[in-house]
Amino acid sequence: MAAGVLALSALLGLVLFGGAALAAQTDISIAMPAASAAPKILGPASFAARPGSAFLYTIAATGQKPLVFTASGVPSGLALASDTGTISGTMPAAGSYPLTITVSNASGSADETFTLLSGDTLAQTPPMGWNSYDSFGATVTEAEVMAAAQAELAQLQPHGWNYVVVDYLWFDSEQATDANGRFLPSKSRFPSATGTLGFKPLADKIHALGLNFGIHIMRGVPRKSVAANSPIAGSTYTAAQAGNTSDACPWDTHMWGVHGDTAAGQAWYDSIFAQYAAWGIDFVKVDDMLDNQVTPLVYHQAEVDAIRAAIDKSGRSIVLSLSPGPMRTADATDLNGNANMWRMVNDFWDKNGLSTLADVFTAAGSWQAVLGLGVGHWPDCDMLPLGYLGPRCPVGASRATALTHNEQVSVMSLWSIMPSPLIFGGNAPALTTDATGPLTLALLTNDEVIAVNQDSAGAKGKRISISGSQQIWSKDLSGGRKAVAFFNRGEADVQMAATLAQLGVAGPVTARDLWKRNDLPPVTASLTVSVPWRGAALILLSPPTTDADAGVDAGTLGSGGTGGSGGSSASSGGSAGALVVAGSAGSGATPAQGGAGVESGGASGGALPQGDTSGAGSSNAQTSGCGCELGAGSSQSAASLLSAAMLSALSMAWARRRRRAISASAHH
């Protein structure tokens, strides 16, 4: 791969301050640098579990193996495996426990602070992992799950991916239940699930790899258990008392709904989550939580509340994912209070899905306007249908993803800037055997892009402009940095622009193209990029260093601290080296339903009414070519902060960084 670049067709050609015109339709090239032998710690800067519960997480790190892990500050009850980086044991009392992690090999060492968060809010960053559905539908076997887990461990876990999830109908075809009416895994597909052991043997094998294990379930109680009036474990109630035979899933015939607001209904959910806790389940995706085939949509709030209570009672740290969508912004308060992630759309696929990429953009536009969504609670864009979808894809024939190269970059950019959970649906072993593998790996293991998604500040992305087929999004990052995503949904390459004032940033700032992993010239007032058709550009803006020779780490975003979340005004001089955020430009500004939308900096946010198309098709009062209305003189006031000496020093620092990058590339 010449110069470490995965050339898909033609150069992205991201241009600052104008530049050469692009061809009408350009395919994106993204960087795939050669793996470094030196160790580097990646992934999220923290991981959370409930006090007193079992804990398991493996530090994400790259570098030539063998790697040796050490740590200081590990609390009693937990231990770090020096050969794998897996931290396991029992979570201590509520609190924050910063560890200093060091990973070393023959080429050097690296250290980072990694914080264990003991508390009730899990998923402090969006969950990342693999799910079986897109490649296997309802037919995945234990052997296939283990092969996927091994592939994830080898290819993705070093970059922060840690969940392995068995999706739909794992109890088919036998549909066996235990004495208390709870489904058991199919023994023909999961042969380790002997007797009533359930998924515990498989969970133990996944955990032994240092990965976390999850399952999919359907809302409700098995119809066969209601018919048999099975006793509910740990209670005096029966399945017939818990079940609601007038409440059926419109597309699955295995379950009845549950009277979630009754003692019998709560007892049912208590019993199944006690079972899942005993199996060692870390993640549960509960399906049919929204009836999306009726008008108005029906959100099963009583059952969501009962499931949350059951998880809390189980004593295990279980991440809760709700499906399908489109979950309504009107239900945001209950979702934020109960779930760690919830689907914004119906099933998203590369083609022939129930939701399209255009639908995801529309839903994202609605959810980015909802205020008050906390850390640990993430609107979910759905799984990533990338790579090879097979060998038993449930929607159409097994295939390489039908998304174009540019659309795949758009998908990863939108999922990262939202930020959405990153759940890969493609065939994991095919990452190293299929023709789709190199591109898919380049997408899934770009640590700079992943760092935007996993940033420790936990900020939600904001759409700052929409104009026709073009959108600009931004996301506050730790360390006073900001990510900016430019999306071109049109059929021809375009130039897009945003001023630093629109982005809520006072210049000068350094800029970096995260897909090409290239440093760009410093930005003083306006950022202009060329974005290919159906494509995206993702740019990182960082404060200039006060030491021109120190430069800025061009390899990863780093985990950093908190801070940098907008709202402060530009004061004289600013704080040392920090981006000055000028009033959270455009954060949450939303068009009124059915009316004219004005996207402008500093507007106060509010939830979009359900059914609003987030400005699509409305009359938007926007100027300056990028869909944002500017305050008069905004670019001039940003530029006036610069002195000639500061700009000169920044330019020289950028030139030195470019020489270092070119020199490093030549060594590959």
C-alpha positions as CSV (number, residue, x, y, z in Angstrom):
1,M,0.0,0.0,0.0
2,A,2.0,3.0,-1.3
3,A,2.7,5.6,1.3
4,G,0.5,3.8,3.8
5,V,-2.7,4.9,2.0
6,L,-5.5,2.5,1.1
7,A,-6.4,3.9,-2.4
8,L,-10.0,3.0,-3.2
9,S,-10.2,4.9,-6.4
10,A,-9.0,8.5,-6.3
11,L,-7.7,11.0,-3.8
12,L,-10.1,12.6,-1.3
13,G,-8.5,16.0,-2.1
14,L,-9.5,17.8,1.1
15,V,-8.5,21.3,0.5
16,L,-8.2,24.3,2.8
17,F,-8.6,27.8,1.7
18,G,-9.9,27.0,-1.8
19,G,-7.7,24.9,-4.1
20,A,-8.1,22.8,-7.2
21,A,-11.5,21.8,-8.4
22,L,-12.5,18.2,-7.9
23,A,-13.9,15.8,-10.5
24,A,-17.7,15.5,-10.5
25,Q,-17.6,12.2,-8.5
26,T,-14.6,11.3,-6.5
27,D,-14.1,8.1,-4.4
28,I,-12.6,8.6,-1.0
29,S,-9.2,7.3,-0.1
30,I,-8.5,6.7,3.6
31,A,-5.2,6.2,5.3
32,M,-4.2,2.8,6.6
33,P,-0.7,3.2,8.0
34,A,1.5,0.3,8.7
35,A,1.1,-1.1,12.2
36,S,3.7,0.3,14.6
37,A,5.8,-2.1,16.7
38,A,5.8,0.4,19.6
39,P,3.0,-0.1,22.1
40,K,0.1,2.4,22.3
41,I,-2.9,2.4,24.6
42,L,-6.2,3.0,22.9
43,G,-9.9,2.7,23.5
44,P,-12.0,4.5,26.1
45,A,-10.4,6.2,29.1
46,S,-12.7,4.6,31.6
47,F,-15.1,1.6,32.1
48,A,-18.0,1.4,34.5
49,A,-19.6,-1.3,36.6
50,R,-21.9,-1.4,39.6
51,P,-20.4,-1.6,43.1
52,G,-20.0,-5.2,44.2
53,S,-20.6,-6.7,40.8
54,A,-18.3,-8.8,38.6
55,F,-16.0,-6.7,36.5
56,L,-14.2,-7.6,33.3
57,Y,-12.5,-5.3,30.8
58,T,-9.4,-5.7,28.7
59,I,-7.2,-2.7,28.1
60,A,-7.1,-1.9,24.3
61,A,-3.5,-1.7,23.1
62,T,-1.5,-2.1,19.9
63,G,2.1,-3.0,19.3
64,Q,4.2,-5.9,18.5
65,K,3.4,-8.9,20.7
66,P,4.1,-10.0,23.3
67,L,2.9,-7.0,25.3
68,V,3.3,-6.8,29.0
69,F,0.8,-4.9,31.1
70,T,1.3,-3.4,34.5
71,A,-0.8,-1.0,36.6
72,S,-0.6,1.0,39.8
73,G,-3.7,2.0,41.8
74,V,-5.6,-1.2,41.2
75,P,-8.2,-1.4,44.1
76,S,-8.6,-4.5,46.3
77,G,-10.7,-7.2,44.7
78,L,-9.5,-6.5,41.2
79,A,-6.4,-7.8,39.3
80,L,-4.7,-7.1,36.1
81,A,-3.4,-10.0,33.9
82,S,0.0,-8.9,32.8
83,D,0.0,-11.0,29.6
84,T,-3.5,-9.9,28.3
85,G,-4.3,-6.6,29.9
86,T,-7.6,-8.0,31.3
87,I,-8.8,-6.4,34.5
88,S,-11.2,-8.7,36.4
89,G,-12.6,-9.3,39.8
90,T,-15.2,-7.6,42.0
91,M,-15.9,-3.9,41.6
92,P,-15.1,-1.9,44.8
93,A,-17.4,0.6,46.5
94,A,-18.9,3.5,44.6
95,G,-16.3,6.0,43.4
96,S,-13.7,6.8,40.8
97,Y,-10.5,4.7,40.7
98,P,-7.8,6.1,38.4
99,L,-5.2,3.5,37.4
100,T,-1.9,4.2,35.7
101,I,-1.6,1.5,33.0
102,T,1.7,0.7,31.4
103,V,2.2,-1.5,28.4
104,S,5.6,-2.5,27.2
105,N,7.4,-4.6,24.6
106,A,10.8,-4.9,23.0
107,S,10.1,-1.6,21.1
108,G,9.3,0.6,24.1
109,S,6.5,1.4,26.5
110,A,3.4,3.6,26.9
111,D,1.3,4.6,29.8
112,E,-2.1,6.2,30.2
113,T,-4.5,6.9,33.0
114,F,-7.5,4.5,32.9
115,T,-10.4,5.1,35.4
116,L,-12.6,2.5,36.9
117,L,-16.0,4.0,37.6
118,S,-18.0,2.2,40.2
119,G,-21.6,3.4,40.1
120,D,-25.0,2.7,38.6
121,T,-24.5,4.3,35.2
122,L,-22.8,1.9,32.8
123,A,-21.7,2.5,29.2
124,Q,-19.9,5.8,29.9
125,T,-18.9,5.7,26.3
126,P,-20.9,4.2,23.5
127,P,-20.6,0.4,23.5
128,M,-18.5,-1.2,20.8
129,G,-18.7,-4.8,19.6
130,W,-19.9,-7.4,17.2
131,N,-23.4,-8.8,16.7
132,S,-24.4,-11.9,14.9
133,Y,-27.6,-10.8,13.1
134,D,-26.4,-9.2,9.9
135,S,-24.3,-12.2,8.9
136,F,-26.2,-15.1,10.4
137,G,-29.8,-14.0,11.1
138,A,-31.4,-16.4,13.5
139,T,-29.1,-19.3,12.8
140,V,-25.7,-18.5,14.3
141,T,-24.0,-21.5,16.1
142,E,-21.6,-21.6,19.0
143,A,-18.7,-22.4,16.8
144,E,-19.5,-19.4,14.6
145,V,-19.7,-17.2,17.7
146,M,-16.4,-18.4,19.0
147,A,-14.8,-17.8,15.6
148,A,-16.2,-14.3,15.5
149,A,-14.9,-13.7,19.1
150,Q,-11.4,-14.9,18.2
151,A,-11.4,-12.6,15.1
152,E,-12.6,-9.7,17.2
153,L,-9.9,-10.3,19.8
154,A,-7.2,-10.4,17.1
155,Q,-8.4,-7.6,14.8
156,L,-10.7,-5.2,16.7
157,Q,-10.2,-5.5,20.5
158,P,-6.8,-3.7,20.4
159,H,-8.7,-0.7,19.1
160,G,-11.5,-0.8,21.8
161,W,-14.1,-3.3,20.6
162,N,-15.1,-5.6,23.4
163,Y,-18.7,-7.0,23.2
164,V,-19.8,-10.2,21.4
165,V,-23.6,-10.4,21.1
166,V,-25.7,-13.4,20.0
167,D,-28.8,-12.0,18.4
168,Y,-32.3,-13.2,17.4
169,L,-33.9,-16.6,18.4
170,W,-31.0,-18.4,20.0
171,F,-33.6,-20.8,21.4
172,D,-34.8,-22.0,18.0
173,S,-35.5,-24.6,16.8
174,E,-36.1,-26.6,20.0
175,Q,-37.7,-23.7,22.0
176,A,-36.9,-25.5,25.2
177,T,-37.7,-23.8,28.5
178,D,-36.7,-24.6,32.1
179,A,-39.1,-25.5,34.9
180,N,-39.9,-21.8,35.3
181,G,-40.9,-21.1,31.7
182,R,-37.6,-19.4,30.7
183,F,-36.1,-20.1,27.2
184,L,-32.9,-22.1,27.1
185,P,-30.4,-21.9,24.2
186,S,-30.8,-24.4,21.4
187,K,-28.6,-27.4,22.2
188,S,-28.2,-28.3,18.5
189,R,-26.7,-24.9,17.8
190,F,-25.0,-24.3,21.3
191,P,-23.9,-27.7,22.4
192,S,-22.2,-26.4,25.6
193,A,-25.7,-25.4,26.9
194,T,-26.3,-28.8,28.5
195,G,-29.0,-29.3,31.0
196,T,-30.0,-26.0,32.4
197,L,-26.6,-24.4,32.2
198,G,-27.8,-22.1,29.5
199,F,-25.3,-19.7,28.1
200,K,-22.9,-19.9,31.0
201,P,-20.4,-22.1,29.3
202,L,-20.3,-19.9,26.2
203,A,-20.1,-16.8,28.4
204,D,-17.2,-18.3,30.3
205,K,-15.3,-18.9,27.0
206,I,-15.9,-15.4,25.8
207,H,-14.8,-14.0,29.2
208,A,-11.7,-16.1,29.1
209,L,-10.8,-14.2,25.9
210,G,-11.1,-10.9,27.9
211,L,-14.3,-10.0,26.0
212,N,-17.8,-9.2,27.2
213,F,-20.8,-11.3,26.2
214,G,-24.3,-10.3,25.3
215,I,-27.6,-11.7,24.0
216,H,-30.8,-10.6,22.2
217,I,-34.2,-11.3,23.7
218,M,-37.8,-10.6,22.7
219,R,-40.0,-8.5,25.0
220,G,-42.4,-10.6,27.0
221,V,-43.0,-14.1,28.2
222,P,-43.0,-17.3,26.0
223,R,-46.5,-18.1,24.8
224,K,-45.9,-21.8,25.6
225,S,-45.1,-20.8,29.2
226,V,-48.3,-18.9,29.5
227,A,-50.2,-21.8,28.1
228,A,-48.5,-24.1,30.6
229,N,-49.0,-21.6,33.4
230,S,-45.4,-22.1,34.4
231,P,-44.4,-20.9,37.9
232,I,-42.2,-17.8,37.9
233,A,-38.9,-18.5,39.7
234,G,-38.5,-16.7,43.1
235,S,-42.2,-15.8,43.4
236,T,-45.7,-17.1,43.9
237,Y,-46.8,-15.9,40.5
238,T,-47.3,-17.7,37.3
239,A,-46.5,-16.9,33.6
240,A,-50.2,-16.7,32.9
241,Q,-50.6,-14.0,35.5
242,A,-47.7,-12.0,34.0
243,G,-48.6,-12.5,30.4
244,N,-50.8,-10.1,28.4
245,T,-52.4,-12.3,25.7
246,S,-53.9,-9.2,24.0
247,D,-50.4,-7.7,23.4
248,A,-48.5,-9.6,20.7
249,C,-45.4,-8.6,18.7
250,P,-46.6,-7.8,15.2
251,W,-43.7,-9.7,13.5
252,D,-42.8,-12.5,15.9
253,T,-45.1,-15.3,17.3
254,H,-43.0,-16.6,20.2
255,M,-44.0,-14.2,22.9
256,W,-46.9,-12.5,24.7
257,G,-46.4,-9.1,26.2
258,V,-46.1,-8.7,29.9
259,H,-48.1,-6.6,32.4
260,G,-45.1,-4.6,33.3
261,D,-46.9,-2.5,35.9
262,T,-48.0,-5.5,38.0
263,A,-46.3,-7.5,40.6
264,A,-46.6,-10.6,38.4
265,G,-45.1,-8.8,35.5
266,Q,-42.2,-7.5,37.6
267,A,-41.6,-11.0,39.0
268,W,-41.3,-12.4,35.4
269,Y,-38.6,-9.9,34.4
270,D,-36.9,-10.3,37.8
271,S,-36.7,-14.1,37.1
272,I,-35.2,-13.9,33.6
273,F,-32.6,-11.3,34.5
274,A,-31.6,-13.3,37.5
275,Q,-31.1,-16.1,35.1
276,Y,-29.0,-14.0,32.7
277,A,-26.9,-12.7,35.6
278,A,-26.2,-16.3,36.6
279,W,-25.2,-17.0,33.1
280,G,-22.7,-14.1,33.1
281,I,-24.4,-11.9,30.6
282,D,-23.0,-8.4,30.3
283,F,-25.2,-6.9,27.6
284,V,-28.9,-7.5,26.7
285,K,-30.7,-6.2,23.6
286,V,-34.4,-6.3,24.2
287,D,-36.4,-6.3,21.0
288,D,-40.1,-5.3,20.3
289,M,-39.9,-2.4,22.8
290,L,-41.7,-0.2,20.2
291,D,-44.6,-1.2,18.0
292,N,-43.7,0.7,14.9
293,Q,-46.5,-0.8,12.8
294,V,-49.3,1.3,14.3
295,T,-50.1,5.0,14.4
296,P,-49.3,6.5,16.8
297,L,-46.3,4.4,17.7
298,V,-46.6,2.5,20.9
299,Y,-43.6,2.6,23.3
300,H,-43.8,-0.2,25.9
301,Q,-42.8,2.1,28.8
302,A,-44.2,-0.1,31.7
303,E,-42.1,-3.1,30.5
304,V,-39.0,-0.9,30.0
305,D,-39.4,0.3,33.6
306,A,-39.8,-3.3,34.8
307,I,-36.7,-4.4,32.9
308,R,-34.7,-1.6,34.4
309,A,-35.8,-2.6,37.9
310,A,-35.0,-6.3,37.2
311,I,-31.5,-5.5,36.0
312,D,-30.8,-3.4,39.1
313,K,-32.1,-6.2,41.3
314,S,-30.0,-8.8,39.5
315,G,-26.8,-7.4,41.0
316,R,-24.9,-7.7,37.7
317,S,-23.6,-4.9,35.5
318,I,-25.7,-5.4,32.4
319,V,-25.9,-2.9,29.6
320,L,-29.5,-2.4,28.3
321,S,-30.1,-1.8,24.6
322,L,-33.6,-1.3,23.3
323,S,-34.9,-2.1,19.8
324,P,-36.4,-1.5,17.3
325,G,-36.9,2.1,16.3
326,P,-37.7,4.7,15.5
327,M,-37.8,5.6,19.2
328,R,-39.5,8.9,19.7
329,T,-38.0,12.0,21.1
330,A,-41.2,12.4,23.1
331,D,-40.1,9.3,25.2
332,A,-36.5,10.7,25.7
333,T,-37.0,11.2,29.5
334,D,-37.9,7.5,30.1
335,L,-35.3,6.2,27.7
336,N,-32.6,8.3,29.3
337,G,-33.7,7.2,32.7
338,N,-33.7,3.4,31.9
339,A,-31.7,2.4,28.8
340,N,-28.0,2.7,27.9
341,M,-28.8,2.8,24.2
342,W,-32.0,2.8,22.0
343,R,-32.6,2.6,18.3
344,M,-33.3,5.9,16.5
345,V,-34.5,4.0,13.3
346,N,-36.0,0.8,12.2
347,D,-33.6,-1.9,10.8
348,F,-30.8,-0.1,8.9
349,W,-29.1,-2.1,6.1
350,D,-26.8,-1.5,3.2
351,K,-29.8,-2.1,0.9
352,N,-33.4,-3.2,1.2
353,G,-33.6,-2.2,4.8
354,L,-36.6,-0.9,6.7
355,S,-34.6,2.3,7.2
356,T,-32.2,4.0,4.8
357,L,-29.1,6.1,5.5
358,A,-31.3,9.2,4.7
359,D,-33.6,8.0,7.5
360,V,-30.7,7.8,9.9
361,F,-29.6,11.3,9.1
362,T,-33.2,12.5,9.7
363,A,-33.5,10.7,13.0
364,A,-30.0,11.9,14.1
365,G,-31.2,15.5,13.3
366,S,-34.1,15.0,15.7
367,W,-32.1,13.4,18.5
368,Q,-29.2,15.8,18.4
369,A,-31.7,18.5,19.4
370,V,-32.9,16.8,22.5
371,L,-31.3,18.3,25.6
372,G,-30.5,16.5,28.8
373,L,-29.3,13.1,27.5
374,G,-26.7,12.1,30.0
375,V,-23.4,10.2,29.7
376,G,-24.2,6.5,29.6
377,H,-27.3,7.0,27.5
378,W,-26.9,6.9,23.7
379,P,-29.3,7.2,20.7
380,D,-28.4,4.2,18.5
381,C,-28.0,4.5,14.7
382,D,-28.2,0.7,14.5
383,M,-25.6,-1.9,13.5
384,L,-22.8,-1.3,11.0
385,P,-23.6,-3.4,7.8
386,L,-20.0,-3.3,6.6
387,G,-17.7,-5.9,5.1
388,Y,-19.0,-9.3,4.1
389,L,-22.6,-9.9,5.2
390,G,-22.9,-13.6,5.3
391,P,-22.8,-16.6,5.0
392,R,-26.5,-16.5,6.0
393,C,-27.5,-12.9,5.7
394,P,-31.3,-12.6,6.7
395,V,-32.0,-9.7,4.3
396,G,-31.2,-10.6,0.7
397,A,-28.4,-12.8,-0.5
398,S,-25.1,-12.9,1.4
399,R,-22.9,-10.3,-0.1
400,A,-20.2,-7.6,0.3
401,T,-21.9,-4.5,1.7
402,A,-23.8,-2.6,-1.0
403,L,-22.8,0.7,0.5
404,T,-20.4,2.6,-1.7
405,H,-16.9,3.4,-0.3
406,N,-18.0,7.0,0.3
407,E,-21.2,6.0,2.0
408,Q,-19.2,3.7,4.3
409,V,-17.1,6.7,5.3
410,S,-20.2,8.7,5.9
411,V,-21.7,6.0,8.1
412,M,-18.6,5.8,10.3
413,S,-18.4,9.6,10.5
414,L,-22.0,10.0,11.5
415,W,-21.9,7.2,14.0
416,S,-18.8,8.7,15.5
417,I,-19.9,12.3,15.7
418,M,-23.4,11.5,17.2
419,P,-21.9,9.5,19.0
420,S,-23.7,6.2,18.4
421,P,-22.8,2.7,19.7
422,L,-20.5,1.0,17.2
423,I,-21.8,-2.6,16.7
424,F,-20.3,-4.3,13.7
425,G,-22.6,-6.7,11.8
426,G,-20.3,-8.0,9.2
427,N,-18.5,-11.4,9.2
428,A,-15.7,-10.9,11.7
429,P,-13.4,-13.7,10.5
430,A,-13.8,-12.4,6.9
431,L,-11.9,-9.2,8.0
432,T,-8.7,-11.1,7.1
433,T,-9.9,-13.4,4.4
434,D,-12.4,-11.5,2.2
435,A,-11.8,-8.9,-0.4
436,T,-13.8,-6.4,1.7
437,G,-11.4,-6.9,4.6
438,P,-8.8,-4.2,4.1
439,L,-11.3,-1.4,3.6
440,T,-13.5,-2.6,6.5
441,L,-10.5,-2.9,8.8
442,A,-9.4,0.6,7.8
443,L,-12.8,1.9,8.8
444,L,-13.1,0.0,12.0
445,T,-9.6,0.5,13.3
446,N,-9.0,4.2,12.6
447,D,-8.1,5.1,16.2
448,E,-8.5,8.8,15.6
449,V,-12.0,8.4,14.3
450,I,-12.9,6.0,17.1
451,A,-11.5,8.4,19.7
452,V,-14.1,11.0,18.6
453,N,-16.8,8.4,19.3
454,Q,-15.2,7.3,22.6
455,D,-14.1,10.7,23.9
456,S,-14.2,10.9,27.7
457,A,-16.1,14.2,27.8
458,G,-19.2,12.2,26.7
459,A,-20.6,15.2,24.7
460,K,-23.3,14.6,22.2
461,G,-22.8,15.8,18.6
462,K,-24.7,18.8,17.3
463,R,-25.8,19.6,13.8
464,I,-24.8,23.2,13.2
465,S,-26.2,23.5,9.6
466,I,-28.3,21.8,7.0
467,S,-28.6,23.1,3.5
468,G,-30.1,20.8,0.9
469,S,-28.0,17.7,0.7
470,Q,-25.2,19.2,2.9
471,Q,-24.8,19.0,6.7
472,I,-22.2,20.1,9.1
473,W,-21.9,18.6,12.6
474,S,-19.6,19.3,15.5
475,K,-18.8,17.6,18.8
476,D,-17.0,19.0,21.8
477,L,-14.0,16.8,22.9
478,S,-11.9,16.6,26.0
479,G,-8.9,18.8,26.2
480,G,-10.7,21.7,24.6
481,R,-10.8,20.1,21.1
482,K,-13.6,19.9,18.7
483,A,-14.5,17.4,15.9
484,V,-16.2,18.7,12.8
485,A,-17.9,16.5,10.3
486,F,-18.9,17.6,6.8
487,F,-21.5,15.4,5.0
488,N,-22.3,15.6,1.3
489,R,-25.4,13.5,0.6
490,G,-25.6,14.8,-3.0
491,E,-24.5,13.1,-6.3
492,A,-21.6,15.4,-7.1
493,D,-18.5,16.5,-5.2
494,V,-18.9,19.9,-3.4
495,Q,-16.9,22.4,-1.4
496,M,-18.3,23.1,2.0
497,A,-17.3,25.8,4.5
498,A,-17.7,26.8,8.1
499,T,-16.2,29.7,10.0
500,L,-14.7,29.2,13.4
501,A,-17.4,31.6,14.7
502,Q,-20.1,29.2,13.5
503,L,-18.2,26.3,15.1
504,G,-18.0,28.3,18.4
505,V,-14.2,28.4,18.2
506,A,-11.7,31.3,18.4
507,G,-8.7,30.8,16.3
508,P,-6.0,30.1,15.5
509,V,-6.4,26.3,15.7
510,T,-4.6,23.4,14.3
511,A,-6.5,21.1,12.0
512,R,-6.2,17.4,11.1
513,D,-8.0,15.2,8.6
514,L,-8.9,12.1,10.6
515,W,-9.6,9.8,7.7
516,K,-6.5,10.7,5.8
517,R,-4.5,11.1,9.1
518,N,-2.9,14.3,7.7
519,D,-2.1,17.5,9.5
520,L,-3.6,20.5,7.7
521,P,-2.5,24.1,7.7
522,P,-3.6,26.1,10.7
523,V,-7.1,27.7,10.6
524,T,-7.5,31.3,11.5
525,A,-11.1,32.2,10.5
526,S,-12.7,29.7,8.1
527,L,-12.4,26.0,7.2
528,T,-13.2,25.0,3.7
529,V,-13.2,21.4,2.6
530,S,-14.0,19.5,-0.6
531,V,-16.3,16.6,0.1
532,P,-16.9,13.8,-2.5
533,W,-20.4,12.7,-3.5
534,R,-22.3,10.8,-0.8
535,G,-19.2,11.2,1.3
536,A,-17.9,12.9,4.4
537,A,-14.8,14.6,5.9
538,L,-14.0,14.5,9.6
539,I,-11.7,17.2,10.9
540,L,-10.2,17.6,14.3
541,L,-9.6,21.2,15.6
542,S,-7.1,21.5,18.5
543,P,-5.7,24.4,20.5
544,P,-2.2,25.5,19.2
545,T,0.6,24.3,21.4
546,T,2.5,26.9,23.4
547,D,5.7,25.1,22.6
548,A,6.2,25.1,18.8
549,D,8.7,22.3,19.0
550,A,6.4,20.0,21.0
551,G,3.9,19.7,18.3
552,V,0.6,17.8,18.7
553,D,0.4,14.1,18.8
554,A,-0.7,13.2,15.3
555,G,-1.3,9.5,16.1
556,T,-4.3,9.4,18.4
557,L,-6.7,11.8,20.0
558,G,-5.7,10.6,23.5
559,S,-8.1,10.0,26.3
560,G,-7.5,13.2,28.2
561,G,-9.6,14.7,30.9
562,T,-13.0,16.3,30.8
563,G,-13.4,20.0,30.0
564,G,-13.7,21.6,26.6
565,S,-17.5,21.4,26.6
566,G,-18.7,24.7,25.1
567,G,-20.5,27.6,26.6
568,S,-17.8,29.9,27.7
569,S,-17.3,33.2,25.9
570,A,-14.1,34.4,24.4
571,S,-12.3,36.3,27.1
572,S,-9.1,38.2,26.9
573,G,-6.4,35.8,26.1
574,G,-8.4,32.7,27.0
575,S,-7.1,29.9,29.2
576,A,-3.7,28.6,28.4
577,G,-3.9,26.6,25.2
578,A,-7.6,25.9,25.4
579,L,-10.1,26.4,22.6
580,V,-12.4,29.3,23.5
581,V,-15.9,28.2,22.9
582,A,-18.0,31.2,22.0
583,G,-21.5,30.4,23.1
584,S,-22.0,26.8,21.8
585,A,-22.8,27.9,18.3
586,G,-25.9,26.2,16.9
587,S,-26.1,23.7,19.8
588,G,-29.6,22.4,19.7
589,A,-31.1,25.0,17.3
590,T,-34.0,23.3,15.7
591,P,-36.6,24.2,13.0
592,A,-40.1,24.5,14.1
593,Q,-42.3,21.7,12.8
594,G,-43.6,22.5,9.4
595,G,-42.2,26.0,9.5
596,A,-39.1,27.8,8.3
597,G,-35.9,26.7,10.0
598,V,-33.1,29.1,10.9
599,E,-29.9,27.4,12.0
600,S,-27.9,30.0,13.8
601,G,-25.1,30.2,16.4
602,G,-26.1,30.6,20.0
603,A,-29.7,29.5,19.6
604,S,-31.1,27.6,22.6
605,G,-32.0,24.0,22.0
606,G,-35.2,22.1,22.4
607,A,-36.7,18.7,21.5
608,L,-38.1,18.3,18.0
609,P,-41.7,17.4,17.9
610,Q,-42.2,13.8,16.9
611,G,-42.6,13.5,13.2
612,D,-40.5,16.6,12.4
613,T,-38.1,16.0,9.5
614,S,-35.4,18.1,11.1
615,G,-35.5,20.8,8.5
616,A,-35.7,18.4,5.5
617,G,-37.8,20.1,2.9
618,S,-38.5,23.2,5.0
619,S,-37.4,26.7,4.1
620,N,-34.2,27.4,5.9
621,A,-32.9,30.9,6.2
622,Q,-29.2,30.3,5.8
623,T,-26.2,32.1,4.3
624,S,-22.5,31.9,3.5
625,G,-22.8,28.7,1.4
626,C,-22.7,26.2,4.3
627,G,-26.2,26.6,5.7
628,C,-25.3,28.7,8.8
629,E,-26.5,32.2,9.4
630,L,-23.6,34.3,10.6
631,G,-23.4,37.2,13.0
632,A,-22.0,40.3,11.3
633,G,-18.3,40.6,11.6
634,S,-17.9,37.2,13.2
635,S,-14.9,36.1,11.1
636,Q,-13.2,39.4,11.5
637,S,-13.5,39.3,15.3
638,A,-12.0,35.8,15.3
639,A,-9.1,36.9,13.1
640,S,-8.5,40.0,15.3
641,L,-7.4,37.7,18.1
642,L,-4.3,36.8,16.1
643,S,-1.1,38.6,16.3
644,A,1.4,38.4,13.4
645,A,3.9,36.7,15.7
646,M,1.4,34.1,16.9
647,L,0.3,33.2,13.3
648,S,3.9,33.0,12.2
649,A,4.8,30.7,15.0
650,L,1.8,28.5,14.4
651,S,2.7,28.2,10.7
652,M,6.3,27.3,11.5
653,A,5.1,24.7,14.0
654,W,2.7,23.2,11.4
655,A,5.6,23.1,8.8
656,R,7.8,21.2,11.3
657,R,5.0,18.7,12.0
658,R,4.6,18.1,8.3
659,R,8.3,17.4,7.9
660,R,8.2,15.0,10.8
661,A,5.1,13.2,9.4
662,I,6.8,13.0,5.9
663,S,10.0,11.6,7.5
664,A,8.0,9.0,9.5
665,S,6.1,8.0,6.5
666,A,9.3,7.4,4.5
667,H,10.5,5.0,7.2
668,H,7.5,2.8,6.4
